[in-house]
């Protein structure tokens, strides 16, 4: 019983580390996508604004 408990704790700790890494990369990807979309929108807005004048 005791050995399985400690093993479960180790597995949980390892899984937690992996989840943190995946979570960070997912957040980074989302942030990168959002900033790319914002940059594209800003660029297209500037082009539209310049064409309007």
C-alpha positions as CSV (number, residue, x, y, z in Angstrom):
1,X,0.0,0.0,0.0
2,X,2.7,2.5,1.0
3,X,4.9,1.8,-2.0
4,X,2.0,2.3,-4.4
5,X,1.2,5.6,-2.7
6,X,4.7,6.9,-3.1
7,X,4.8,5.7,-6.8
8,X,1.5,7.5,-7.4
9,X,2.9,10.7,-5.9
10,X,6.0,10.4,-8.1
11,X,3.8,9.8,-11.2
12,X,1.6,12.8,-10.3
13,X,4.7,15.0,-9.8
14,X,6.1,14.0,-13.2
15,X,2.8,14.4,-14.9
16,X,2.4,17.8,-13.3
17,X,5.8,18.9,-14.6
18,X,4.8,17.7,-18.1
19,X,1.4,19.5,-17.9
20,X,3.2,22.7,-16.9
21,X,5.5,22.5,-19.9
22,X,2.6,21.7,-22.3
23,X,0.5,24.5,-20.7
24,X,3.3,27.0,-21.1
25,X,4.0,26.1,-24.7
26,X,0.2,26.2,-25.4
27,X,-0.1,29.7,-23.8
28,X,3.0,30.8,-25.8
29,X,1.4,29.5,-29.0
30,X,-1.9,31.3,-28.3
31,X,0.0,34.5,-27.4
32,X,2.0,34.3,-30.6
33,X,-1.1,33.7,-32.7
34,X,-2.9,36.6,-31.0
35,X,0.0,39.0,-31.5
36,X,0.3,37.8,-35.2
37,X,-3.4,38.4,-35.7
38,X,-3.2,41.8,-34.1
39,X,-0.2,42.7,-36.2
40,X,-2.0,41.6,-39.4
41,X,-5.1,43.5,-38.4
42,X,-3.1,46.6,-37.6
43,X,-1.2,46.3,-40.9
44,X,-4.3,45.9,-43.0
45,X,-6.0,48.8,-41.1
46,X,-3.0,51.0,-41.9
47,X,-3.1,50.0,-45.6
48,X,-6.9,50.6,-45.8
49,X,-6.5,54.0,-44.0
50,X,-3.7,55.0,-46.4
51,X,-5.7,53.9,-49.5
52,X,-8.7,55.9,-48.2
53,X,-6.9,59.2,-48.1
